[in-house]
């Protein structure tokens, strides 16, 4: 078993001065940082996934903007891999699968944004590829969504998607529970 931390789309546009700020982005980022620090302390692999909006009508994560940059609180070190993507699924038309295969990864610890979109798509794909996933629910964030005139609050969206992923697709845990359960992450 070899584990990697997968940090998905913790980028500036999801924070207060960005083009699509998310409720709880700061707290999710803070929890992601706790896990990132632990992986770095133990010299375990960390892979970042960065979304770049290039499709017609893209309104955020625009190339060459501050918003597309990975948030400074979880900024990659020069030796850490950054996978660029243009779709919600971090595996679609990227080198993520090849990177993880090269590293011999069997298990992923996942965090990032948005729970209902890129986290959901990537975790489901990861499981389909045979990875064992631990999803740190409080190190993820979502947003309000609307359907047929009804607004569904971000916390309800977030919890619903975590509940749907928990079990077959991932083991969903709070960050502190995950960190406390491991004397060493290996």
Short mmCIF file of the C-alpha atoms (twelve columns), coordinates in Angstrom:
data_MODEL
# 
_entry.id   MODEL 
# 
loop_
_atom_site.group_PDB 
_atom_site.id 
_atom_site.type_symbol 
_atom_site.label_atom_id 
_atom_site.label_alt_id 
_atom_site.label_comp_id 
_atom_site.label_asym_id 
_atom_site.label_seq_id 
_atom_site.Cartn_x 
_atom_site.Cartn_y 
_atom_site.Cartn_z 
_atom_site.pdbx_PDB_model_num 
ATOM 1   C CA . UNK A 1   0.000   0.000  0.000   1 
ATOM 2   C CA . UNK A 2   1.336   3.413  -0.981  1 
ATOM 3   C CA . UNK A 3   -0.629  6.553  -0.230  1 
ATOM 4   C CA . UNK A 4   -0.636  9.976  -1.885  1 
ATOM 5   C CA . UNK A 5   -2.415  13.174 -0.939  1 
ATOM 6   C CA . UNK A 6   -4.521  14.579 -3.776  1 
ATOM 7   C CA . UNK A 7   -5.374  18.291 -3.396  1 
ATOM 8   C CA . UNK A 8   -7.982  19.325 -5.935  1 
ATOM 9   C CA . UNK A 9   -8.673  22.899 -7.070  1 
ATOM 10  C CA . UNK A 10  -7.859  24.854 -3.932  1 
ATOM 11  C CA . UNK A 11  -7.444  27.951 -6.060  1 
ATOM 12  C CA . UNK A 12  -7.826  31.673 -5.439  1 
ATOM 13  C CA . UNK A 13  -11.120 32.126 -7.287  1 
ATOM 14  C CA . UNK A 14  -12.854 30.092 -4.556  1 
ATOM 15  C CA . UNK A 15  -11.839 32.553 -1.832  1 
ATOM 16  C CA . UNK A 16  -13.211 35.915 -0.695  1 
ATOM 17  C CA . UNK A 17  -11.783 38.111 -3.450  1 
ATOM 18  C CA . UNK A 18  -12.146 35.481 -6.180  1 
ATOM 19  C CA . UNK A 19  -14.679 35.154 -8.953  1 
ATOM 20  C CA . UNK A 20  -16.586 32.285 -7.266  1 
ATOM 21  C CA . UNK A 21  -16.106 32.422 -3.483  1 
ATOM 22  C CA . UNK A 22  -17.331 29.369 -1.597  1 
ATOM 23  C CA . UNK A 23  -18.747 29.245 1.921   1 
ATOM 24  C CA . UNK A 24  -16.255 27.502 4.230   1 
ATOM 25  C CA . UNK A 25  -13.378 27.784 1.749   1 
ATOM 26  C CA . UNK A 26  -11.030 29.139 4.413   1 
ATOM 27  C CA . UNK A 27  -11.794 26.342 6.890   1 
ATOM 28  C CA . UNK A 28  -11.502 23.670 4.192   1 
ATOM 29  C CA . UNK A 29  -8.163  25.125 3.124   1 
ATOM 30  C CA . UNK A 30  -6.966  25.198 6.729   1 
ATOM 31  C CA . UNK A 31  -7.799  21.496 7.138   1 
ATOM 32  C CA . UNK A 32  -6.149  20.657 3.822   1 
ATOM 33  C CA . UNK A 33  -3.035  22.427 5.082   1 
ATOM 34  C CA . UNK A 34  -2.943  20.256 8.221   1 
ATOM 35  C CA . UNK A 35  -2.890  17.110 6.095   1 
ATOM 36  C CA . UNK A 36  -0.429  18.620 3.626   1 
ATOM 37  C CA . UNK A 37  1.962   19.442 6.469   1 
ATOM 38  C CA . UNK A 38  1.737   15.863 7.763   1 
ATOM 39  C CA . UNK A 39  2.395   14.338 4.334   1 
ATOM 40  C CA . UNK A 40  5.382   16.633 3.851   1 
ATOM 41  C CA . UNK A 41  6.754   15.805 7.318   1 
ATOM 42  C CA . UNK A 42  6.654   12.114 6.419   1 
ATOM 43  C CA . UNK A 43  7.986   12.632 2.856   1 
ATOM 44  C CA . UNK A 44  4.853   11.136 1.324   1 
ATOM 45  C CA . UNK A 45  3.759   12.010 -2.207  1 
ATOM 46  C CA . UNK A 46  1.517   15.017 -2.762  1 
ATOM 47  C CA . UNK A 47  -0.213  15.709 -6.066  1 
ATOM 48  C CA . UNK A 48  -2.082  18.923 -6.826  1 
ATOM 49  C CA . UNK A 49  -4.835  19.182 -9.401  1 
ATOM 50  C CA . UNK A 50  -5.332  22.655 -10.865 1 
ATOM 51  C CA . UNK A 51  -8.330  23.561 -12.995 1 
ATOM 52  C CA . UNK A 52  -7.867  25.967 -15.885 1 
ATOM 53  C CA . UNK A 53  -11.077 27.253 -17.454 1 
ATOM 54  C CA . UNK A 54  -10.667 27.261 -21.218 1 
ATOM 55  C CA . UNK A 55  -14.100 26.238 -22.429 1 
ATOM 56  C CA . UNK A 56  -16.489 28.651 -24.088 1 
ATOM 57  C CA . UNK A 57  -18.241 30.665 -21.435 1 
ATOM 58  C CA . UNK A 58  -15.647 29.985 -18.707 1 
ATOM 59  C CA . UNK A 59  -16.172 32.553 -15.972 1 
ATOM 60  C CA . UNK A 60  -13.479 31.641 -13.454 1 
ATOM 61  C CA . UNK A 61  -10.091 29.886 -13.273 1 
ATOM 62  C CA . UNK A 62  -9.221  31.901 -16.347 1 
ATOM 63  C CA . UNK A 63  -5.688  31.437 -17.683 1 
ATOM 64  C CA . UNK A 64  -3.069  33.962 -16.579 1 
ATOM 65  C CA . UNK A 65  -5.194  35.367 -13.751 1 
ATOM 66  C CA . UNK A 66  -4.598  35.449 -10.013 1 
ATOM 67  C CA . UNK A 67  -7.784  33.409 -9.561  1 
ATOM 68  C CA . UNK A 68  -6.410  30.361 -11.361 1 
ATOM 69  C CA . UNK A 69  -3.410  30.119 -9.023  1 
ATOM 70  C CA . UNK A 70  -3.311  27.529 -6.257  1 
ATOM 71  C CA . UNK A 71  -4.033  29.235 -2.943  1 
ATOM 72  C CA . UNK A 72  -0.848  30.343 -1.171  1 
ATOM 73  C CA . UNK A 73  -1.803  28.423 1.973   1 
ATOM 74  C CA . UNK A 74  -1.396  25.091 0.160   1 
ATOM 75  C CA . UNK A 75  1.042   26.167 -2.528  1 
ATOM 76  C CA . UNK A 76  3.006   23.312 -4.106  1 
ATOM 77  C CA . UNK A 77  6.711   22.978 -3.473  1 
ATOM 78  C CA . UNK A 78  8.924   22.860 -6.578  1 
ATOM 79  C CA . UNK A 79  9.262   19.052 -6.461  1 
ATOM 80  C CA . UNK A 80  5.521   18.390 -6.008  1 
ATOM 81  C CA . UNK A 81  3.477   17.397 -9.044  1 
ATOM 82  C CA . UNK A 82  0.772   19.717 -10.407 1 
ATOM 83  C CA . UNK A 83  -1.704  18.140 -12.819 1 
ATOM 84  C CA . UNK A 84  -3.550  20.608 -15.052 1 
ATOM 85  C CA . UNK A 85  -7.141  19.828 -15.971 1 
ATOM 86  C CA . UNK A 86  -9.995  21.382 -17.936 1 
ATOM 87  C CA . UNK A 87  -12.870 19.130 -16.795 1 
ATOM 88  C CA . UNK A 88  -14.293 18.252 -13.369 1 
ATOM 89  C CA . UNK A 89  -12.779 14.744 -13.429 1 
ATOM 90  C CA . UNK A 90  -9.096  15.081 -12.578 1 
ATOM 91  C CA . UNK A 91  -8.310  11.988 -14.665 1 
ATOM 92  C CA . UNK A 92  -9.988  13.153 -17.882 1 
ATOM 93  C CA . UNK A 93  -7.420  14.118 -20.518 1 
ATOM 94  C CA . UNK A 94  -4.684  14.604 -17.885 1 
ATOM 95  C CA . UNK A 95  -1.591  12.723 -16.783 1 
ATOM 96  C CA . UNK A 96  -2.977  12.053 -13.276 1 
ATOM 97  C CA . UNK A 97  -3.376  8.307  -13.785 1 
ATOM 98  C CA . UNK A 98  0.132   8.002  -15.225 1 
ATOM 99  C CA . UNK A 99  1.600   10.055 -12.401 1 
ATOM 100 C CA . UNK A 100 -0.048  7.905  -9.732  1 
ATOM 101 C CA . UNK A 101 0.953   4.701  -11.535 1 
ATOM 102 C CA . UNK A 102 4.562   5.895  -11.783 1 
ATOM 103 C CA . UNK A 103 4.570   6.531  -8.023  1 
ATOM 104 C CA . UNK A 104 3.019   3.119  -7.311  1 
ATOM 105 C CA . UNK A 105 0.046   4.693  -5.524  1 
ATOM 106 C CA . UNK A 106 -2.766  2.418  -4.352  1 
ATOM 107 C CA . UNK A 107 -4.478  4.728  -1.869  1 
ATOM 108 C CA . UNK A 108 -5.532  8.364  -2.131  1 
ATOM 109 C CA . UNK A 109 -6.352  10.902 0.548   1 
ATOM 110 C CA . UNK A 110 -8.477  13.523 -1.190  1 
ATOM 111 C CA . UNK A 111 -9.433  17.086 -0.327  1 
ATOM 112 C CA . UNK A 112 -10.332 20.234 -2.213  1 
ATOM 113 C CA . UNK A 113 -13.118 22.043 -3.982  1 
ATOM 114 C CA . UNK A 114 -15.966 21.777 -5.033  1 
ATOM 115 C CA . UNK A 115 -17.459 18.781 -3.270  1 
ATOM 116 C CA . UNK A 116 -20.383 18.448 -5.673  1 
ATOM 117 C CA . UNK A 117 -18.332 18.807 -8.836  1 
ATOM 118 C CA . UNK A 118 -14.603 18.111 -9.102  1 
ATOM 119 C CA . UNK A 119 -14.295 16.176 -5.835  1 
ATOM 120 C CA . UNK A 120 -17.251 13.964 -6.730  1 
ATOM 121 C CA . UNK A 121 -16.093 13.355 -10.325 1 
ATOM 122 C CA . UNK A 122 -12.481 12.640 -9.393  1 
ATOM 123 C CA . UNK A 123 -13.225 10.377 -6.406  1 
ATOM 124 C CA . UNK A 124 -15.666 8.292  -8.441  1 
ATOM 125 C CA . UNK A 125 -13.134 7.948  -11.260 1 
ATOM 126 C CA . UNK A 126 -10.355 7.094  -8.804  1 
ATOM 127 C CA . UNK A 127 -12.431 4.284  -7.325  1 
ATOM 128 C CA . UNK A 128 -13.293 3.039  -10.812 1 
ATOM 129 C CA . UNK A 129 -9.548  2.866  -11.492 1 
ATOM 130 C CA . UNK A 130 -9.106  0.746  -8.351  1 
ATOM 131 C CA . UNK A 131 -7.784  3.314  -5.889  1 
ATOM 132 C CA . UNK A 132 -8.834  3.168  -2.246  1 
ATOM 133 C CA . UNK A 133 -9.966  6.690  -1.350  1 
ATOM 134 C CA . UNK A 134 -10.193 8.507  1.935   1 
ATOM 135 C CA . UNK A 135 -12.096 11.754 1.508   1 
ATOM 136 C CA . UNK A 136 -11.559 14.439 4.130   1 
ATOM 137 C CA . UNK A 137 -15.007 15.995 4.220   1 
ATOM 138 C CA . UNK A 138 -14.101 19.054 6.269   1 
ATOM 139 C CA . UNK A 139 -11.193 19.781 3.922   1 
ATOM 140 C CA . UNK A 140 -13.668 20.270 1.054   1 
ATOM 141 C CA . UNK A 141 -16.176 23.003 0.259   1 
ATOM 142 C CA . UNK A 142 -19.229 23.431 -1.926  1 
ATOM 143 C CA . UNK A 143 -21.690 26.159 -2.885  1 
ATOM 144 C CA . UNK A 144 -25.411 26.854 -2.978  1 
ATOM 145 C CA . UNK A 145 -27.144 25.334 -5.996  1 
ATOM 146 C CA . UNK A 146 -30.537 25.991 -7.530  1 
ATOM 147 C CA . UNK A 147 -32.973 23.629 -9.187  1 
ATOM 148 C CA . UNK A 148 -36.431 24.566 -10.455 1 
ATOM 149 C CA . UNK A 149 -36.383 27.795 -8.495  1 
ATOM 150 C CA . UNK A 150 -35.418 26.138 -5.224  1 
ATOM 151 C CA . UNK A 151 -32.074 27.007 -3.614  1 
ATOM 152 C CA . UNK A 152 -30.239 24.159 -1.912  1 
ATOM 153 C CA . UNK A 153 -27.785 25.440 0.700   1 
ATOM 154 C CA . UNK A 154 -24.087 24.695 0.348   1 
ATOM 155 C CA . UNK A 155 -23.947 22.701 3.595   1 
ATOM 156 C CA . UNK A 156 -26.783 20.466 2.385   1 
ATOM 157 C CA . UNK A 157 -25.116 19.995 -1.000  1 
ATOM 158 C CA . UNK A 158 -21.779 19.247 0.676   1 
ATOM 159 C CA . UNK A 159 -23.229 16.729 3.147   1 
ATOM 160 C CA . UNK A 160 -25.342 15.024 0.473   1 
ATOM 161 C CA . UNK A 161 -22.390 14.462 -1.816  1 
ATOM 162 C CA . UNK A 162 -20.196 13.237 1.043   1 
ATOM 163 C CA . UNK A 163 -22.945 10.813 2.071   1 
ATOM 164 C CA . UNK A 164 -23.279 9.556  -1.510  1 
ATOM 165 C CA . UNK A 165 -19.534 8.950  -1.807  1 
ATOM 166 C CA . UNK A 166 -19.105 7.374  1.634   1 
ATOM 167 C CA . UNK A 167 -19.031 3.608  1.534   1 
ATOM 168 C CA . UNK A 168 -18.295 2.291  -1.925  1 
ATOM 169 C CA . UNK A 169 -16.416 5.221  -3.424  1 
ATOM 170 C CA . UNK A 170 -14.563 6.481  -0.357  1 
ATOM 171 C CA . UNK A 171 -14.247 6.475  3.372   1 
ATOM 172 C CA . UNK A 172 -15.289 9.967  4.416   1 
ATOM 173 C CA . UNK A 173 -13.598 11.267 7.560   1 
ATOM 174 C CA . UNK A 174 -12.979 14.579 9.313   1 
ATOM 175 C CA . UNK A 175 -9.377  15.745 9.012   1 
ATOM 176 C CA . UNK A 176 -8.552  15.437 12.710  1 
ATOM 177 C CA . UNK A 177 -10.010 11.920 12.894  1 
ATOM 178 C CA . UNK A 178 -7.862  10.880 9.955   1 
ATOM 179 C CA . UNK A 179 -4.704  12.441 11.377  1 
ATOM 180 C CA . UNK A 180 -5.309  11.083 14.895  1 
ATOM 181 C CA . UNK A 181 -5.914  7.559  13.548  1 
ATOM 182 C CA . UNK A 182 -2.451  7.471  12.027  1 
ATOM 183 C CA . UNK A 183 0.657   7.546  14.144  1 
ATOM 184 C CA . UNK A 184 2.398   7.553  10.805  1 
ATOM 185 C CA . UNK A 185 0.518   7.894  7.558   1 
ATOM 186 C CA . UNK A 186 2.425   5.090  5.833   1 
# 
